[in-house]
Amino acid sequence: GCVTGPRHARTGAVVSRDLLVHGSGTVYLLMPLTEAGEKWLNDTAPADAQWLGKSLAVEHRYIANVVECAREAGLEVA
């Protein structure tokens, strides 16, 4: 299941992205672009998570579920 956090307010016509998915193949990086994205990653990543800077490394078999969970938590993912 997904671990959800509070939704954050959006203002204006421009929709900001909270998380950016980058990569292909066997490992993807999930990079936070906002404080809300960073907080969600830090709050939901497992204790043994692998990080590259502030980006969370996610195996290809899990990336779709992680993105779905982030969106269910109210985050915008690109």
Solvent accessible surface area in square Angstrom, and as a share of the most:
residue,aa,sasa,rsa
1,G,123,1.18
2,C,44,0.27
3,V,92,0.53
4,T,81,0.47
5,G,32,0.31
6,P,116,0.73
7,R,180,0.66
8,H,61,0.27
9,A,93,0.72
10,R,87,0.32
11,T,118,0.69
12,G,77,0.74
13,A,105,0.81
14,V,129,0.74
15,V,79,0.45
16,S,53,0.34
17,R,105,0.38
18,D,0,0.00
19,L,0,0.00
20,L,59,0.29
21,V,40,0.23
22,H,108,0.48
23,G,44,0.42
24,S,84,0.54
25,G,54,0.52
26,T,95,0.55
27,V,75,0.43
28,Y,46,0.17
29,L,38,0.19
30,L,1,0.00
31,M,69,0.31
32,P,18,0.11
33,L,87,0.43
34,T,41,0.24
35,E,154,0.69
36,A,28,0.22
37,G,0,0.00
38,E,54,0.24
39,K,117,0.49
40,W,20,0.07
41,L,2,0.01
42,N,90,0.46
43,D,89,0.46
44,T,37,0.22
45,A,23,0.18
46,P,84,0.53
47,A,120,0.93
48,D,113,0.59
49,A,21,0.16
50,Q,127,0.57
51,W,102,0.36
52,L,120,0.60
53,G,69,0.67
54,K,133,0.56
55,S,10,0.06
56,L,13,0.07
57,A,32,0.25
58,V,11,0.06
59,E,77,0.35
60,H,98,0.44
61,R,161,0.59
62,Y,107,0.41
63,I,20,0.10
64,A,77,0.60
65,N,84,0.43
66,V,30,0.17
67,V,20,0.11
68,E,90,0.40
69,C,10,0.06
70,A,0,0.00
71,R,133,0.49
72,E,88,0.39
73,A,3,0.02
74,G,10,0.09
75,L,10,0.05
76,E,53,0.24
77,V,11,0.06
78,A,56,0.43
